[in-house]
Amino acid sequence: MGTKKNGLLALLGLGALAWWKYKNSTPEEQQAVKDKVNTAKDNFNKWGNDLKSKAGDVASQVQDKVHQAKTSVEDSVNQQQ
């Protein structure tokens, strides 16, 4: 429990230091920080959308395979009758 508490305090301290540094920086430096954050956000969103698309493709492929297997089993059962 002590490690978590110390980690949270360290994270809070880093956040406070970053906020203080941002508030005391020039408008150009503040804009550069905003640009970096927006770029990171855009990249993260793109990565998430790509991951969602790939997951949808895999799910579609699995559904197709299941449908093919089901059709194959039904055909073999119908041929035996």
N, C-alpha and C positions, 0 to 999 in steps of 0.2 A: 504494500500500500504506500510506503514511503517513496518508492521509486516513481510511482504514478504521480504523487503529489509534487515531487521535485521536478518531474518532467513538465507537468502543467504550469508550475511556477516559471520554469525556464521559458516555455512557450509564451506565456503571458508577458514576461520581461522582453523577449524579442519583439513581440507585437507592439509593446509600448515604445521600444526604441525605434522601430520602423515608423510608427506613427509620428513620433517626435521629429525624426529626420525628414520625413515627408513634409510636415508642416513648416519646417525651417528651411526648406529648399526653395530654389528659384522657380518661377512659373514654368520655365523651359524644362527644368528637371522634373517637375511634377507632371508635365505633359508627356515626357519620356516614360515615366512610370506608368501612366495611364495607357500609353500606346503598348507597352510590354504586356500589361494585364489584358488588354483587349485582344492582342495577338494570341496570347496563351489561351484565352477563353475561346476564340475562334478555332484554334487548333484542337482543343479538347472537344468542342462540339462536332467538328469534322470527324475526329476519331470515333466518337460515340455513334454518329450516323453511319460510318463505315461498318462498325461492329454490328449495329442493328441490321444493316443490309445483309451482311454475311450470315448472321443468325437466321434471318428470314429465308435466305437461299438454302441453307442447310435444312431448315424445317421443311421447305418445299420439296427438296430432294428426298427426304425421309418419307414424306407423304406419298410421293410418286412410287417409291420402292414398296411401301406397304400396299398400295393399290395394285401394283403389278403382282406382288406375291399373292394377294387375295384373289385376283383374277385367275392366276395360274392354278391355285388350289381349287377354285370353283370349276374351272375347265376340266381338271383331272377327275374331280368327283362326278361331273356330268358324263364324262366318257366312260366311267366304270359302270354307270347305271344303264 
